[in-house]
Amino acid sequence: IQNDANNPNRILKEGDKFGYNYTSDIIQISAWLQNQWKFDRIDVFGAVNISQTSYKRIGNVKNGLFQNNSFGESKTQNFVNYAVKGGATYKLNGRNYLFMNVAQMTRAPFFENAFVSARTRNQYVPGLTEERIFSTEGGYLLRAPKVKARAVVYYTQFTNQTNTVSFYHSDYRNFVNYSITDIDKRHVGTELAVDFALGKGFSTSMVLALGQYYYSSRPNATISVDNTSELLANDETVYAKNFYVGGTPQDAFTLGFNYRAKKFWFINLNFNYYNNSYLDFNPARRTEAAIDLVDQTTAQWDNIVTQEKLNSEFTIDFFGGKSWKLNNYF
């Protein structure tokens, strides 16, 4: 019953912190080296990055449930990461360009995903490791007096990601922590952007983005009870492969109209449309236990397994602005 065993039976007053109280101590040191080479027909760049990320949790209260593992500093996690990037632009002529970029990098897990329950205790997710990212893109650029355009295709692969989610589990009848490791994702798509000058300060722009962002692996989950650290499952397979990544639309479209006056004021009107958005799925519904004894031909099976798709949405943005000179100097 003690929120803070260092101060038992304390009387809470307005402004006091209770429930949980911890500090995230994160240090990152990074060094970049980049160079560019320009020639008559081709421009080339290369870059390398070396970084070290270290973090720890500092518990500011002694949780009564975890008196030996909540107050003070946790062990420090250290990750040494790298990034290598390169690309080339081929100049067909003064207005038309072809380009391609490639990147390979590693990244430390985010602090909020590194702990089983950062709110309550200094316990790291088992098997914590850095994620790996490979990305490449290629496309075409047009730089004409009245028209600017960009067409791109891209591919990005994420591997070894870690995610921690906490929620009430109706089967276990308890608040649980799902520590999910070995998450792989794949993002592929194409983007098109065009800006056309209509004259006399008027212009129009269009952006079209079509993508597919989906899980490309079956991650593993470790499940523990939040208020006892009891291990409920270890290395449970989450059948997430080919499900869509939630939280972002797969497709988006924007059409804009712009006016920029000679006296330093402007207005913009944009119509935006978003499509193919999905809710991120509950990992507990992608396990063998979730569909045990459920008939595959029933609606109940579909309700458990099918990922929920959100409705298409649109927004209209209208904004403007003006700039002034102050005493012809600023």
Sequence and secondary structure as in RCSB ss.txt:
>XXXX:A:sequence
IQNDANNPNRILKEGDKFGYNYTSDIIQISAWLQNQWKFDRIDVFGAVNISQTSYKRIGNVKNGLFQNNSFGESK
TQNFVNYAVKGGATYKLNGRNYLFMNVAQMTRAPFFENAFVSARTRNQYVPGLTEERIFSTEGGYLLRAPKVKAR
AVVYYTQFTNQTNTVSFYHSDYRNFVNYSITDIDKRHVGTELAVDFALGKGFSTSMVLALGQYYYSSRPNATISV
DNTSELLANDETVYAKNFYVGGTPQDAFTLGFNYRAKKFWFINLNFNYYNNSYLDFNPARRTEAAIDLVDQTTAQ
WDNIVTQEKLNSEFTIDFFGGKSWKLNNYF
>XXXX:A:secstr
  S TTSTT    TT   S  EEEEEEEEEEEEEEEEE SSEEEEEEEEEEEEEEEEEESS  TT TTSSSEE  
 EEEEEEEEEEEEEEESSSSEEEEEEEEEEEE   HHHHBS TTT   B TT   EEEEEEEEEEEEE SSEEEE
EEEEEEEEEEEEEEEEEEETTTTEEEEEEEEEEEEEEEEEEEEEEEEEETTEEEEEEEEEEEEEE S  EEEEEE
TTT  EEEEEEE   TT B  SS SEEEEEEEEEE TTSEEEEEEEEEEE  B    GGGGSTGGGTT  TTSHH
HHHHHS  B   EEEEEEEEEE   STTT 
